[in-house]
């Protein structure tokens, strides 16, 4: 149970910082993180961190796929986490 929570915390933290890093790269015109990377990370448990990063860094907020997809993946993460925590106890 703790491992699942730690994994979600790690993925969300990583997603948050990855969003901030991508924003800085965008400002400097450098190589960027693929959008599919954000969606894969979000699907696997890091959606909350990516979503918070979007808001904090004002990054990818105009992309409809992010405005809709990341919140939906956050709901997906909550449902899966709820299921895992209730069935691992």
C-alpha positions, -999 to +999 in steps of 0.1 A: +000+000+000+028+024+009+046+015-023+016+025-044+013+059-026+050+065-029+049+057-066+021+082-072+038+108-051+071+103-070+054+104-104+034+135-095+065+153-083+084+143-114+055+155-136+054+188-118+091+195-123+091+182-158+063+207-167+085+235-151+115+223-170+096+222-203+083+258-197+119+270-192+130+252-224+102+268-243+112+302-232+148+296-243+139+279-276+156+246-266+147+210-271+113+202-256+096+173-238+072+154-261+036+159-253+031+121-253+056+119-224+033+141-203+003+120-212+020+087-205+033+100-172-002+112-163-018+079-172+007+060-150-001+081-119+015+115-123-015+134-135-020+155-104+016+168-106+013+176-143-020+194-137-006+215-108+025+222-129+003+234-158-013+259-134+018+270-115+039+275-146+011+286-169+023+260-194+002+241-220-029+257-207-041+268-242-038+232-256-073+217-256-058+182-253-041+193-220-070+213-207-093+183-210-070+153-210-049+160-179-080+166-156-096+134-170-064+115-163-063+129-128-098+114-123-085+081-138-056+082-113-079+087-084-102+058-095-073+034-099-057+045-066-090+040-048-094+006-063-058-004-055-059+008-019-092-009-012-081-042-027-046-043-013-057-040+023 
